[in-house]
Each structure stands twice: as structure tokens, then as C-alpha cells.
Amino acid sequence: MTLRPTALRNLSLLLRHYPRRSYGSSTSVNPSEISHFDKLASSWWDPHGSSRLLHQMNPLRHDFISSCLDSQPDPPSTAKRRYLDVGCGGGIFAESAARLPSTESVVALDPSSEVITVAQEHARKDPLLLQPGRLEYRNYSVEDLSHPQSPKDKFDVLTLFEVIEHINKPGPFLHSCLPFVKPGGWLVLSTIARTWTSWFTTKFIAEEVVRLVPRGTHDWEKYVNEEELRRFFRGLEGWGSDGGVRCQGVVFVPGLGWRVVDGGEKLGNYFFGVRKDGGRS
């Protein structure tokens, strides 16, 4: 497949090994992406609205995280887990994670003030989520979040669900996420492979024909292939050793919803998880 120059630039940004540095107020978020999702904020919690595919995918997110934790060389700790949900949107995953008995706390970030407001308002409907420290929303990008001062301040699971394909500079963005994961913890994401199949299903069919998602939601040239992520993390010291990399393809079947499909990561949507070496999560 021939890629346009913009796609090649995005790929080189992902695969390049960036030195550690403080990103301060620099952000990898595109203002046009924020504007797009601001317009969708009011319908975020409508299970039949523009975010319905995210609602239907959410159980598979939890299943994949569980499979990552269960795959560790050492059994996962029985201590309750801390989550950092980056690009949380209206809070579909953040709320569900905060309700788990195994959860200590969830910190959820999004650069869109509109969707954070929607998330906060929806969380107020559940007394459990109002318990101090249970679920905290912040109108931040991850680059603007202060780095943890000690290992106990880091997170067991950092999630990037349907985020990286909306990022201008995925390499620096991923680097900015790494310091927040504790040794033995997992960075878990979902995204879309850059293939002709994904262009046909997510751009032409989903946006133009069936209108499952609003037009302009995706930019095919920003999609990231599974092997590109594997190469990125192979270039990092201290990530993914001892089988600490997992991937799972998923396909949306009309009338049935999302289904796990072996090899689906070569076609379109997939989950990807990588474990930070050391410790016990």
C-alpha cells in the first residue's frame, strides 16, 4: 500500500525514539479534534447516539485488561488498582472502572472542557462515584499532568481508548504517558490499523454510508498499525519483557456488536497492551 507523505511523517514520529524531556504546556492534541468532540459532547451518554460504538465496545475493554493482568509472570497483587484514563471523553470507561470492586481510584483526563463537563455531570448521578478519591475528572492533556513523585503515586493501568488515532504526534505523546505507569503496570490502548480494509469500513461505510459515526471523526492517515507499536516499544528499555506485550483484534458486526477476531489487528480495530518491567501490579 502506498502512503501519502503525511502518513509517512506520522509513522516516523511514532517510531522515532525520543529522549526523555519535560513536555510542560506542549500538547500533541489538535485543536480541530477538540472542536469536533466538543460538538458531540451532549450525546456522549446516549447509547443510540454518536458514541454508541464506544458503549458497545466497553465490555471488551475490561476483558482485554483482565487478560493482560492474568498473563503476568507473577500473579497480580490483590491490592486495589489505580487507573489513569487518558482521553476519557464523556467517561464511559472511567465510570465503569471506578465501579469495579477491585478499583481504588480512577483519574480521567480529557483536553475538551465540554466533554469533561458532561462526564462530571453524569458521574453525579451515582453516589458511589461521589466518594472522595473514587473518580476524578481533570480538563488536562497528559503532557500537562505533573509527573508522579514516587512509585506509589503511579498507576497500575493507564488506558488510551480510541485516542492515539486522533493525536498529531503519537511518538512524543506515548513517551509522555510512560512515567505514569508503575513497575508491573500496564499501558493499554485501542486503535485502528491503517489498511485499505479500515479505510473502507471506518471512513467510507461508517462515516459516509451508514453514518455510524459523524463525518470527520477519523483521519485514516493517523491510524497506527500493530507492528508499528511493537517496534516502538521494542526500542524502549524496560517495557514488554517476558511476554509483556499483548494484542487482540476486534470487529464490529452489525446486529451483533463487537466481536473478538483472531488476526483482526491486521484489518482494523484492535487492543494493544504493554507491561512495564519489574514489580507486581
N, C-alpha and C positions, 0 to 999 in steps of 0.2 A: 504494500500500500504506500503511495506517495503522500508525504505530509507537506503541508504548506509551511513557509518559513516561520510563521507564528507558532505553529505546533512544535517545530524543531527547537525554537527558543524555549518554550515551556518545558520540553523534555530535558534540555541541557541544564535548566535551572533546578530541576528535580535531582538529576544525577550528580551534579557537581557537589563535591564535599566542601561545605562552608566551615571556616574556622569559627570557634565559639566567640560570641561577642554579645554585648547588650543591645537589644533592639529598641529600647526606650519607647518613644512615641511612634516609631516607624511601624507601619502596618502593611500586611500583604493583602488587605481587603480592598476590593474595588468598589468605589462609591456607587457605581451603577448597579452592582449586585445588591448593595444595601437598599437602594431605592426600589429595586424590583421586589425584594421580600417585604419591605415596608408596605407595599400595596397589597400584599397577600396576608398581612398580619391578622386582620379582623376575621378571616375564615380559617385560621390555623387549627382551631379545635372542632371544626365541622367535619365529622368523619366521612361525609359525602362531598366535601369541598375540594379545594385545590391541593390540600395536603393529605388526601385520602390514601395515597400510596404509602406515605410515611406512617400513617396509623396502622395500615395493614402489615407493614414491614417490621413494626416494633417488636413483636414476639420473637422474630428471628434474630434480632439484635441481642436479646437476652440469651437466647440459645447459643449463639456463637460465643459470647463472653464466657458462658458456662463451660463450653468445650475448650476454650483457651485455658481457663483456670484448672480444669480437670486434667489437662495434658502436661502439667508441670512435672519435672523430675521428682520434686518433693511434694507431698500433699499440701494444698493451700492452707494457710493459717485459718484457725477458727475465729480469729478476731474479725470484728465487723469492718466492712470495707469503706474506703473513701473514694468518691468518684469526682473527676473533673470532666464536665461535658462541654467541649469547645464547639461553638457554633450551634448552640442548643435550640435556636429557633423559638417556637412557642412553648417548648418544654415537654414534648411528647415522651421522649426517652427520660429526661431528667425527673419528671414526676414519677414515672413507673419505677425508676431505680430507687428513688427516695422512699418508696413504699415497701421495698423488699425488707424482710426481717433481718437479712444479713448486711444491711447498709447502715453505716454510722452517719454519713453525711454526703450531700451532693452539692458541689459548686458548679453553677451553669453559667457560661459566658456567651454573649452574642453582641456584635457591634451595632445591631439595629435597635435603637431605642423603642421603636414601635412594637417589635415582636417581644422584647423584654417586658414591656408594659402588659401585653396580652398574657404572657407567661405568668407574671406576678398576679394578675387579676384572677386567672384560672386557678392558681395554686391556693388562693384564699378560700376556695370552696371546700377544701379538705382540711379538717382540723389537724390531722396527722402531719401535714406538710407545714403547718404553722408552728410546730415545736421548734424551739431555738436550736439552730445549727443543722436542722434536718435537710432543708433545701434553701439554698441562697442563690439568687439570680444577680448577675452583675452585667452592666452595659459596658463591657470591655471587649477588646480583641486580646488574644493570648499574649501578644507582644507587650501589652501594657500592664500585664499582671506581674506583681513582684515575685521574684524567684523565691522558693522556699529556703528558709534559713537553716533547716536541719532535716534529716531524713524523716522524722516523724511528721513533718509538715507536708510531705509529698503524698502522692495519690496512688492507690492500688490499681485503679483503672482510669486511663484517660481516653475519652471517646471523641471521634471525629466522624459523625454520621452524616453522610451526604454533604460534606464540607469541602474536601480538597479540590473537587472539580469546579469550585467557584472561586478559587484562590489564584491571584495573579502570579505569585512566586512560591510554588509549592516547596522548593528546597529550603529556603530560609524559614518558611512557615513551620515545616516539620521540625527543624532544628530548634525553633523557639518553644516547641511543645516538650521536647525531650527532658529538660531539667525538672519537670513537674512529676515525673514517674519515679516511684521509689524502686530500689533494687528488688527484683522479683515481681514487679508490677507489669502491667500490660498497656500498650498503646493499641487501641482497637479502632478501626475505621471501616466505613463502607463507601464505595465509589463506583465508577463506571469505566470499563475498559474502552480504549479508543480503537474501535474496529468499525468496519462497514456495517456489521450487524447492529451495533449500538447506535450508529447514526440513523439507520432505518427505523429502529424501534423507538428510540428516545426523542429524536428530532422530528422525523417525518410522521410516523404513526402517532406517537404520544402527544406531540405539540400541534401538528398540522391537521391530522385526520380525525382522531378520536377525541382530541383535546382533554386527555387525562391530566395534563399539567398545562399551565398557561404558556403561551408562546414566549420564547426568550428565556425560559427557565434555565436551559443548559447551553453551554458552548462546547461543541464536540471537540474542538482543538485543545480544550483544557482537560479532557479526560486522561486518566493515568492508567497504564497497563500494570498488571500484577507483577510482571517480571521487572519493570522499572522500579517498583517499590522494593522488590527483593534486592536488586543491585544497590539501591540507595542504602538500605540497612546493612548489606554486606560491607559497605565502605565505612561503617561506623564501628568503633571499638566498644564492646560492652553491650551489644544488642543481638538477640536472636540465637545465642548459642544453645547447644543441647536440645535441638528441636523446637526452639522457642519462636518459630515462625509458622503461622497457620493461615490458610486461605480457603474460602468457601464460595462457590458461585451460586447465585440465586436468579430465578427467572419469574417474571410476573405472568401468570396465566389468567386471562380474562375469565371471570366467573368463578375462579378458584383461589385467586390471590397469589402471594409469593410462595414459591417452592424452591427447596434446595436442589440444585442440579450439579452433579459431578462434571467438572470441566466448564461450568458456566462462566468462570472468571475469564475465559478466553473469548467470550461472546459479548458480555455486557456487565450487569451489576454483580458485585461481589463484596464479601467481607474480607478484611485482612487484619491480622493481629501479630504483634511482635513483642516479645518479652524482654525486659531489661534484665541483664545478667545479675546474678547474686541474690542473696536474701530469700525470704519466703513472703509471698503475697497473702 
